[in-house]
Amino acid sequence: MTHPAPALDLNADLGEGFGRWRLTDDEALLSVVTSANVACGFHAGDPSTMRRVCEQAVARGVRIGAQVSYRDLAGFGRRAMDVPPDELADEITYQIGALRVFARAAGGDVAYVKPHGALYNRAVTDADQANAVVAGVLRAGGRLPVLGLPGSRLLAAAEEAGLPTAAEAFADRAYTAVGTLVPRRQEGAVVTDEEAVVARSVRLARDAAVTALTGEEVAVRARSLCLHGDTPGAAALARRVRAALEAAGVRLEAFA
């Protein structure tokens, strides 16, 4: 059954470089997305990169989000870690505060928070880690919206704390039958076929559904669609996704 397409936000992970190393084509992706998840220095990013991406985002009218992570530069924030909740909450606040300085200097502000990598996936089912993320967001002030997976512990904790939330879908990540993301270590976890990514994007927007890696149909009602920026040709693919969504009558606008 096809549902009327609501407004959809397009987000991408940006600023994921460090020093002389550049990973994402930030400028190109900022011409496509409506929200930018900016690395805050724990899994990627550095002060100059954060400043540059914030300036470019403000100039293009793109919302700035703090992409918070475990402290894991060597593993790009994708390694499982056990961080005490109080310490994790402090590190979340620290990351938001660091990005906020650059966002405000550029004439904008941090508009929302999204965990990255291992922290994102851990907070789907781990109540302690989810609550720690929310505690860190609350301490940063401003009732910042939290972006996360539908049905996750993270969004439940944020809602319980009175924070706005937004559910997120992924066009290029495989889903399990219960609506979680297939772990990256498993074959088929990342969808690499561009035609499939474009088709999945439109279906997620119009039908609020996706086919799981094992064949089941999964309902995924999301306000934001993530376009990964750390894959080859990411900017060109993002442009194709946006064009297909617009052609399908999907209204694109930031959620925060």
C-alpha positions in Angstrom: 0.0 0.0 0.0 1.4 3.4 -1.0 1.2 6.2 1.6 1.2 9.9 0.9 4.8 11.1 1.0 5.5 13.3 3.9 8.4 15.8 4.1 11.8 14.0 4.0 15.1 15.2 5.3 18.3 14.1 3.5 21.3 13.8 5.8 25.0 12.8 5.3 28.0 12.3 7.5 30.4 15.1 6.7 33.7 16.5 8.0 35.1 13.0 8.3 38.7 13.9 7.7 41.6 14.5 10.0 44.6 16.8 9.3 45.7 16.2 5.7 43.5 13.2 5.3 40.1 13.8 3.6 37.4 11.3 3.3 34.2 13.0 2.3 33.5 15.5 -0.5 31.8 17.9 1.8 31.2 20.7 -0.6 29.5 18.5 -3.2 27.4 16.7 -0.6 26.3 20.0 0.9 24.7 20.9 -2.4 22.4 17.9 -2.1 21.6 17.3 1.6 19.3 19.3 3.9 21.1 18.2 7.1 24.8 17.6 7.8 26.0 15.2 10.5 29.4 16.8 11.3 32.1 14.7 12.9 33.1 16.2 16.2 36.7 15.0 16.5 36.2 11.6 18.3 35.9 9.3 15.3 37.0 11.8 12.7 37.2 15.6 12.2 39.5 18.2 13.6 39.0 21.9 14.5 39.8 23.3 11.0 37.5 20.7 9.3 34.7 21.4 11.7 35.0 25.1 11.1 35.1 24.7 7.3 32.1 22.4 7.1 30.0 24.7 9.4 30.8 27.7 7.3 29.8 25.9 4.1 26.7 24.5 5.7 25.5 27.9 6.9 26.2 29.4 3.5 24.0 26.8 1.8 21.2 26.8 4.4 22.0 23.2 5.5 21.2 22.3 9.2 24.2 21.4 11.3 24.1 18.2 13.4 26.6 17.0 15.9 27.7 13.4 15.0 28.9 12.2 18.3 30.9 9.0 18.7 33.0 6.8 20.9 36.6 8.1 21.3 38.0 5.9 18.5 40.0 7.8 15.8 41.9 4.6 14.8 38.8 2.6 14.3 36.7 5.4 12.7 34.2 5.0 15.6 33.1 1.6 14.3 34.7 -0.6 17.0 32.7 -2.0 19.9 33.7 -0.2 23.1 32.6 -0.3 26.7 32.5 3.2 28.1 31.1 3.9 31.6 27.8 5.8 31.2 28.9 8.9 33.2 32.1 9.2 31.1 30.1 8.7 27.9 27.6 11.4 28.8 30.5 13.8 29.5 32.1 13.0 26.1 28.8 13.6 24.3 28.5 17.0 25.9 32.1 17.8 25.1 31.6 16.9 21.4 28.4 19.0 21.1 30.1 21.9 22.7 33.1 21.8 20.4 30.9 21.8 17.3 28.6 24.5 18.7 31.5 27.0 18.9 32.2 26.6 15.2 28.6 26.5 14.2 27.8 29.8 16.0 31.0 31.5 14.7 29.7 30.7 11.2 26.3 32.3 12.0 24.4 29.1 12.7 24.1 26.6 15.5 23.9 22.9 16.3 20.4 21.8 15.3 20.4 18.2 16.4 22.5 15.2 17.5 23.1 11.9 15.9 25.4 9.1 17.2 27.9 7.5 14.8 28.9 4.0 14.0 29.3 1.6 17.0 27.6 4.0 19.4 24.6 4.4 17.0 24.1 0.7 16.8 24.8 0.1 20.5 22.2 2.6 21.5 19.6 0.8 19.5 19.3 -2.0 22.1 21.5 -0.9 25.1 19.5 1.2 27.5 22.5 2.3 29.6 24.4 3.6 26.6 21.3 5.2 25.1 20.5 7.0 28.4 24.1 8.2 28.6 23.8 9.8 25.1 20.6 11.5 26.1 22.2 12.7 29.4 25.0 14.2 27.4 22.6 16.0 25.1 20.6 17.4 28.0 23.7 18.7 29.6 24.6 20.5 26.4 21.3 22.4 26.7 18.8 23.7 24.2 16.6 20.6 24.0 18.4 19.4 20.8 16.5 16.8 18.7 18.0 13.3 18.5 18.2 11.4 15.2 18.2 7.7 15.4 16.8 4.3 14.3 13.0 3.8 14.6 12.1 1.8 17.6 15.5 2.2 19.2 16.3 2.6 22.9 17.9 5.9 22.0 14.8 7.5 20.6 12.7 6.1 23.5 15.1 7.5 26.1 15.1 10.9 24.3 11.3 11.0 24.2 11.1 10.1 27.9 13.5 13.0 28.7 11.4 15.4 26.7 13.7 15.8 23.7 12.4 16.0 20.2 13.2 12.9 18.1 13.4 12.0 14.4 13.5 8.5 13.0 16.0 7.7 10.3 16.3 5.3 7.4 19.3 4.1 5.3 19.1 3.6 1.6 22.5 1.9 1.3 22.4 -0.3 4.3 20.9 -3.8 4.5 18.1 -4.3 7.1 17.4 -7.3 9.3 13.9 -8.7 9.6 13.3 -6.8 12.8 14.3 -3.4 11.3 17.8 -3.1 12.6 20.9 -2.6 10.4 22.8 -5.7 9.3 26.3 -5.5 11.0 29.0 -4.2 8.6 31.1 -7.4 9.1 28.3 -9.5 7.5 28.3 -10.0 3.7 25.7 -7.8 2.0 25.5 -5.3 4.8 26.2 -2.4 2.5 24.1 -2.0 -0.7 26.6 -1.1 -3.5 24.3 -1.2 -6.5 23.4 2.4 -7.4 20.1 1.5 -9.1 19.1 -0.4 -6.0 20.0 2.5 -3.7 18.0 5.0 -5.7 15.0 2.6 -5.9 15.2 1.9 -2.1 15.3 5.6 -1.4 12.1 6.3 -3.3 10.3 3.3 -1.7 11.3 4.3 1.8 9.9 7.8 1.1 6.7 6.7 -0.6 5.9 3.4 1.0 7.7 3.5 4.3 9.1 0.0 3.7 12.2 -1.9 2.7 13.1 -5.5 1.9 15.3 -7.1 4.5 18.5 -8.9 3.5 16.6 -12.2 4.2 13.6 -11.3 2.1 11.1 -10.1 4.6 9.2 -6.8 4.1 10.0 -4.3 6.9 8.1 -1.2 7.8 10.4 1.8 8.2 8.7 5.1 8.8 11.4 7.7 8.8 11.6 11.5 8.8 15.2 11.5 7.5 17.1 9.5 5.0 20.9 9.0 5.4 23.2 9.1 2.4 26.6 7.8 3.4 29.4 10.1 2.3 32.4 7.8 2.9 32.0 5.6 -0.2 33.4 6.2 -3.7 31.1 8.3 -5.9 29.0 9.2 -2.9 28.2 12.8 -4.1 27.1 11.7 -7.6 24.9 9.0 -6.1 23.4 11.5 -3.6 22.5 13.7 -6.5 20.7 10.8 -8.2 18.8 10.0 -5.1 17.7 13.5 -4.6 16.6 13.8 -8.2 14.6 10.6 -8.0 12.9 11.7 -4.8 11.9 15.0 -6.3 10.7 13.3 -9.5 8.5 11.1 -7.3 6.9 14.1 -5.6 8.7 13.9 -2.3 9.1 17.2 -0.5 12.6 17.6 0.8 13.2 19.7 3.9 15.2 19.6 7.1 13.6 18.0 10.1 15.2 20.4 12.7 
